[in-house]
Amino acid sequence: MADFGEILRGIGEFGLFQKLTLFALSFPNLILPFHFASVIFIQSDPERHCNTDWILNAAPNLTTEEQLNLTVPREEDGTFSRCQMFVPVDWDIGAIREYGLNETTGCREGWMYKNMLYAATIVTDFGRKRANQIPVVIMLIFTVTAALSPNFYFYLASQFMVGIGYGGYRLNGVILTEWIGVSKRSWGTCVTQLCGAVGQCILAGIIYLVRNWRLAQLITAAPLALVATYIFIPESARWLFSRGRTTEAKQLIKKAAAINKRTVPESLLEQPEKKRGIITLIQSAVLRKYFFTIILAFSLNVAYFCLSLNVGKLGLDIFMTQAIFGLSEVPTHILCIWLLEAVGRKASLMGTLLTGGLSCILMLAVPHNAVAITALATCGRFLTNWAGSVCSLYAQELFPTSFQTASGLGSIASRAGGLMSPLVNMLAVYHWSIPIVVYSSLTLISGALAFFLPETRRKELPDSTDEAEGNSQFDLVCGRANLVEVIQAVSMAGILIGSFAFGPFSE
């Protein structure tokens, strides 16, 4: 009985069928960054203060600065209050100037805005196949409803549903990896991530040109209408086999072989044994170790999203910073394809996590240098995003296809990391350094624990628990391989640190 890897070699590991599928599943990743990163722009909170035009009845020629000085109290840091005003009085301007106003109240007539980057923002207006298609439809519907929201609560509910669709699509993109052979498997993950990086650059340009949040939402929804019509994305034949649906699996394999202009012998299509389910993950000590290590490694999303959500607070222009973030990720994913094959999954994961964590914690050394902070944040985000690509592929190669639920749980952990990131950033109210220490430490710990994972480079995806556990046994037998991987990881970390230390920011 042939394993699925042998079937892929028979029909072509990376032929036209796989390339078409790769393109189709990668295209939406040009759009997905819009639905995460766009909130940084459309929810921009511009400088504002209470509307105090009542005083203009007493003195129509007051300048804005004079009006604020007379009608709005100041905070402890000397800035004008955003939410308080002096109670209006029926006095002439001379009396107001002489005696001043002392009694305060909340804003009675709304707000006045100034120094706005955008014409309209949220703040100013409101104060496996089907599993790929359905999330896109959800995103399309609720992106549009978000743009048409009559109030802030409706907008929040719409964004919640968009988040569900976003997470569902990213998770079920594994269908592609299961169709690609050993020699090109890293392309399946890295090319989709590369499209995401390009999408972030496009986003910066769109929001720069379109500074109305409703119109920006509708523009980002438009490409989803095309993606929602996808009817040709193939199911995972590996998954069909694991569910005993052999007839459908054979038909798909023959179709893939025909597109790749290959033939597949019938002897390769014998029905494989049905595999055990997710309960095996709990029973196997080896797989449990893999699982909890990968879960913690996905905490890299805490650092990634903490940095992303602070894009406007790094000291440089928000549009430029967003473009830099996106552009920096393009070489990330190109390098990732090569390094995953050159040094392997383990060294890549350790190197990127350790170096990314170090880059983040180095921000503590240059708190007042906007250029250096932006450079270090970009480097940290670059490396944690790189680690995310490695982690996504690693999770699929460590566990048998029959319970890829493990990958799903890993993805949930990564989304939990994203959920935690605003709370981590809020710790800055106690001290600006606390968020940096928290997410840097998590990243460094995750990188150290990756040492306990086996190398899966150039190995077939495991179809059974025995095959998955065999990876660990192989590493124990070939103990020297572990040492080589650690040396590679440390060397890669050193190269990256050296490039930064002796680069333009070392002056």
VENGI-V946427 format. One record per residue. RES is the residue in one letter. PSI is psi in whole degrees, -180 to 180 (none if undefined). D_FIRST is the distance of its C-alpha to the first C-alpha in Angstrom with 2 decimals. Layout:
res | psi | d_first
RES | PSI | D_FIRST
RES | PSI | D_FIRST
This chain:
res | psi | d_first
M | 128 | 0.00
A | 145 | 3.81
D | 171 | 6.64
F | -29 | 9.69
G | -39 | 11.67
E | -37 | 9.87
I | -43 | 10.44
L | -39 | 13.97
R | -32 | 14.61
G | -41 | 13.86
I | -9 | 16.27
G | 121 | 18.65
E | -29 | 18.99
F | 60 | 22.62
G | -165 | 23.70
L | -37 | 26.30
F | -48 | 24.21
Q | -36 | 23.88
K | -41 | 27.50
L | -42 | 28.88
T | -40 | 27.14
L | -45 | 28.45
F | -45 | 31.92
A | -39 | 31.94
L | -19 | 30.96
S | -32 | 33.23
F | -46 | 36.32
P | -23 | 37.07
N | -15 | 37.24
L | -26 | 40.39
I | -35 | 41.87
L | -37 | 40.61
P | -28 | 43.04
F | -38 | 45.87
H | -11 | 45.12
F | -59 | 45.20
A | -23 | 47.68
S | -27 | 50.02
V | -24 | 51.39
I | -32 | 52.93
F | -49 | 55.06
I | -16 | 55.69
Q | 18 | 56.69
S | 137 | 59.04
D | 96 | 62.08
P | 168 | 65.11
E | 133 | 68.44
R | 165 | 70.41
H | 167 | 73.44
C | 146 | 75.26
N | 114 | 77.08
T | 37 | 80.74
D | -7 | 82.40
W | -32 | 85.03
I | -19 | 87.07
L | -17 | 87.42
N | -30 | 89.89
A | -30 | 92.19
A | 88 | 91.48
P | -20 | 89.61
N | 14 | 89.69
L | 141 | 87.80
T | 164 | 85.10
T | -41 | 81.60
E | -42 | 82.13
E | -42 | 85.47
Q | -44 | 84.00
L | -43 | 81.24
N | -33 | 83.68
L | -25 | 85.92
T | -10 | 83.40
V | 127 | 80.21
P | 163 | 80.12
R | 151 | 78.32
E | 177 | 75.54
E | -29 | 75.97
D | 4 | 74.40
G | -7 | 77.02
T | 157 | 74.83
F | 141 | 75.82
S | 142 | 74.31
R | -23 | 71.56
C | 1 | 72.20
Q | 152 | 75.92
M | 163 | 79.18
F | 143 | 82.87
V | 129 | 84.31
P | 145 | 86.16
V | 158 | 89.97
D | 60 | 92.80
W | 165 | 94.60
D | 166 | 95.79
I | -30 | 94.01
G | -43 | 96.86
A | -39 | 96.51
I | -43 | 92.76
R | -40 | 93.21
E | -46 | 96.00
Y | -25 | 94.62
G | 169 | 90.87
L | 140 | 88.37
N | -33 | 86.91
E | 129 | 85.35
T | 162 | 81.65
T | 169 | 79.30
G | 169 | 75.82
C | 125 | 75.33
R | -28 | 77.21
E | 32 | 76.67
G | -160 | 73.15
W | 160 | 72.34
M | 140 | 73.27
Y | 149 | 70.67
K | 168 | 71.19
N | 44 | 69.33
M | 132 | 66.42
L | -27 | 63.50
Y | 153 | 62.47
A | -35 | 64.41
A | 138 | 62.73
T | 174 | 60.30
I | -42 | 59.04
V | -42 | 61.79
T | -30 | 64.57
D | -35 | 63.43
F | 19 | 62.63
G | none | 64.11
R | -93 | 25.36
K | -63 | 26.88
R | -32 | 29.70
A | -15 | 29.99
N | -40 | 30.90
Q | -45 | 33.31
I | -47 | 35.15
P | -36 | 36.27
V | -41 | 37.62
V | -42 | 39.58
I | -45 | 40.95
M | -43 | 42.01
L | -50 | 43.67
I | -48 | 45.65
F | -16 | 46.86
T | -40 | 47.65
V | -45 | 50.01
T | -31 | 51.46
A | -40 | 52.03
A | -29 | 54.05
L | 11 | 56.09
S | 129 | 56.60
P | -17 | 60.12
N | 170 | 60.15
F | -36 | 58.45
Y | -39 | 56.72
F | -38 | 55.06
Y | -44 | 53.95
L | -42 | 52.40
A | -39 | 50.49
S | -42 | 49.19
Q | -34 | 48.10
F | -44 | 46.28
M | -36 | 44.24
V | -40 | 43.64
G | -38 | 42.28
I | -45 | 39.81
G | -42 | 38.57
Y | -50 | 38.49
G | -38 | 36.39
G | -41 | 33.98
Y | -46 | 33.36
R | -39 | 32.93
L | -45 | 30.42
N | 3 | 28.19
G | -7 | 28.10
V | -15 | 24.88
I | -32 | 23.13
L | -47 | 23.75
T | -35 | 22.27
E | -12 | 18.87
W | -10 | 18.88
I | 139 | 20.02
G | 174 | 18.16
V | -43 | 19.16
S | -24 | 22.02
K | 14 | 23.89
R | -33 | 23.04
S | -25 | 26.58
W | -38 | 28.01
G | -40 | 26.62
T | -45 | 28.82
C | -36 | 31.74
V | -39 | 32.58
T | -39 | 32.87
Q | -35 | 35.12
L | -42 | 37.07
C | -35 | 37.91
G | -39 | 39.18
A | -43 | 41.52
V | -38 | 42.87
G | -36 | 43.40
Q | -37 | 45.62
C | -43 | 47.79
I | -40 | 48.13
L | -47 | 49.07
A | -40 | 51.93
G | -43 | 53.30
I | -48 | 53.09
I | -30 | 54.81
Y | -38 | 57.41
L | -34 | 58.33
V | 101 | 57.92
R | 32 | 59.80
N | 120 | 59.70
W | -35 | 56.95
R | -46 | 56.64
L | -38 | 56.25
A | -40 | 53.75
Q | -44 | 51.59
L | -37 | 51.66
I | -41 | 50.81
T | -21 | 47.73
A | -29 | 46.66
A | -48 | 46.89
P | -24 | 43.64
L | -26 | 41.72
A | -36 | 42.74
L | -46 | 40.61
V | -35 | 37.57
A | -18 | 37.89
T | 0 | 37.33
Y | 121 | 33.81
I | -3 | 31.76
F | 2 | 29.22
I | 128 | 27.39
P | 151 | 23.68
E | 163 | 21.96
S | 115 | 19.19
A | -33 | 15.85
R | -42 | 14.33
W | -40 | 16.96
L | -42 | 16.40
F | -44 | 12.77
S | -20 | 14.23
R | 6 | 16.90
G | 9 | 14.90
R | 66 | 16.42
T | -35 | 13.49
T | -47 | 16.01
E | -40 | 17.96
A | -44 | 15.14
K | -40 | 14.07
Q | -42 | 17.80
L | -42 | 18.38
I | -43 | 15.71
K | -38 | 17.28
K | -44 | 20.66
A | -41 | 20.02
A | -41 | 18.87
A | -43 | 22.04
I | -37 | 24.28
N | 1 | 23.00
K | 45 | 23.56
R | 164 | 20.08
T | 150 | 17.67
V | 122 | 13.96
P | 144 | 12.09
E | -29 | 10.86
S | -24 | 7.68
L | -13 | 6.90
L | 19 | 8.06
E | 145 | 6.09
Q | 121 | 7.69
P | 161 | 6.76
E | 148 | 9.20
K | 134 | 12.70
K | 160 | 14.29
R | 161 | 17.82
G | -157 | 20.72
I | -23 | 23.74
I | -27 | 25.15
T | -32 | 22.82
L | -37 | 24.86
I | -36 | 27.92
Q | -29 | 26.56
S | 118 | 25.18
A | -37 | 28.13
V | -48 | 26.27
L | -32 | 25.16
R | -41 | 28.67
K | -46 | 30.17
Y | -46 | 28.15
F | -49 | 29.09
F | -30 | 32.81
T | -44 | 33.03
I | -39 | 31.54
I | -46 | 33.81
L | -36 | 36.81
A | -32 | 35.78
F | -7 | 35.93
S | -9 | 39.61
L | -24 | 40.11
N | -25 | 40.74
V | -49 | 43.97
A | -44 | 45.25
Y | -48 | 43.93
F | -32 | 45.58
C | -44 | 48.71
L | -41 | 49.26
S | -42 | 48.46
L | -13 | 50.83
N | 17 | 53.57
V | -33 | 53.48
G | 0 | 57.05
K | 14 | 58.42
L | -6 | 57.69
G | -15 | 61.02
L | 172 | 60.09
D | 133 | 59.94
I | -36 | 57.20
F | -43 | 56.04
M | -44 | 55.92
T | -43 | 54.05
Q | -42 | 51.43
A | -41 | 51.00
I | -44 | 50.75
F | -47 | 48.08
G | -46 | 46.01
L | -36 | 46.70
S | -25 | 45.85
E | -18 | 42.33
V | -55 | 41.59
P | -25 | 41.41
T | -52 | 39.61
H | -25 | 36.45
I | -47 | 36.72
L | -36 | 37.07
C | -42 | 34.27
I | -45 | 31.69
W | -46 | 32.86
L | -32 | 33.40
L | -33 | 30.02
E | -31 | 28.54
A | -46 | 31.57
V | -10 | 32.17
G | 172 | 29.17
R | -43 | 28.95
K | -50 | 30.80
A | -38 | 33.78
S | -44 | 34.07
L | -46 | 34.21
M | -46 | 36.67
G | -45 | 38.82
T | -41 | 39.19
L | -46 | 39.89
L | -44 | 42.37
T | -38 | 44.17
G | -43 | 44.22
G | -39 | 45.72
L | -41 | 48.26
S | -40 | 49.26
C | -44 | 49.92
I | -22 | 51.97
L | -17 | 54.03
M | -23 | 55.47
L | -22 | 57.65
A | -17 | 59.47
V | 60 | 60.60
P | -21 | 61.50
H | 8 | 64.17
N | 101 | 62.65
A | -39 | 61.03
V | -45 | 59.51
A | -41 | 58.01
I | -47 | 56.74
T | -40 | 55.08
A | -45 | 53.56
L | -41 | 52.17
A | -42 | 50.91
T | -42 | 49.21
C | -45 | 47.64
G | -42 | 46.48
R | -40 | 45.07
F | -48 | 43.45
L | -37 | 41.66
T | -33 | 40.69
N | -40 | 39.27
W | -47 | 37.33
A | -34 | 36.07
G | -40 | 35.07
S | -45 | 32.76
V | -43 | 31.16
C | -40 | 30.95
S | -43 | 29.27
L | -42 | 26.47
Y | -44 | 26.31
A | -32 | 25.98
Q | -26 | 22.82
E | -18 | 21.22
L | -29 | 22.27
F | 147 | 20.82
P | 149 | 17.44
T | -31 | 17.14
S | -21 | 17.40
F | 64 | 20.99
Q | 2 | 22.34
T | -27 | 25.51
A | -41 | 26.21
S | -39 | 26.75
G | -43 | 28.95
L | -36 | 31.00
G | -40 | 31.39
S | -39 | 32.69
I | -41 | 35.07
A | -39 | 36.32
S | -38 | 36.99
R | -33 | 38.92
A | -36 | 40.81
G | -42 | 41.80
G | -37 | 43.13
L | -36 | 45.00
M | -25 | 46.58
S | -41 | 47.76
P | -36 | 50.90
L | -39 | 51.89
V | -44 | 51.45
N | -32 | 53.57
M | -18 | 56.21
L | -12 | 56.78
A | -16 | 58.76
V | -24 | 61.71
Y | -41 | 62.19
H | 137 | 61.62
W | -23 | 60.02
S | -17 | 57.95
I | -48 | 56.13
P | -41 | 53.33
I | -44 | 52.66
V | -41 | 52.49
V | -55 | 50.12
Y | -27 | 47.47
S | -43 | 47.78
S | -44 | 47.27
L | -43 | 44.14
T | -43 | 42.63
L | -41 | 43.61
I | -43 | 42.25
S | -41 | 38.89
G | -39 | 38.74
A | -41 | 39.53
L | -21 | 36.88
A | -16 | 34.14
F | -28 | 34.48
F | 1 | 32.41
L | 150 | 29.30
P | 161 | 26.55
E | 134 | 25.95
T | 8 | 22.89
R | 134 | 23.76
R | 28 | 21.07
K | 147 | 18.31
E | 150 | 15.35
L | 132 | 16.11
P | 134 | 14.95
D | -6 | 12.61
S | 167 | 13.94
T | -41 | 17.29
D | -41 | 16.27
E | -40 | 15.18
A | -44 | 18.44
E | -25 | 20.53
G | -28 | 19.16
N | -41 | 21.11
S | -42 | 24.26
Q | -38 | 23.66
F | -41 | 23.16
D | -35 | 26.46
L | -39 | 28.20
V | -42 | 27.26
C | 61 | 28.26
G | -29 | 31.43
R | -29 | 33.15
A | -38 | 30.82
N | -43 | 32.38
L | -42 | 35.81
V | -42 | 35.02
E | -41 | 33.73
V | -44 | 36.91
I | -42 | 39.08
Q | -43 | 37.42
A | -45 | 38.00
V | -41 | 41.59
S | -44 | 42.24
M | -41 | 40.99
A | -42 | 43.15
G | -41 | 46.08
I | -45 | 45.75
L | -41 | 45.74
I | -42 | 48.67
G | -40 | 50.56
S | -37 | 50.19
F | -47 | 51.76
A | -36 | 54.39
F | 17 | 55.77
G | -162 | 55.39
P | -15 | 58.00
F | 7 | 58.23
S | -7 | 59.29
E | none | 62.84
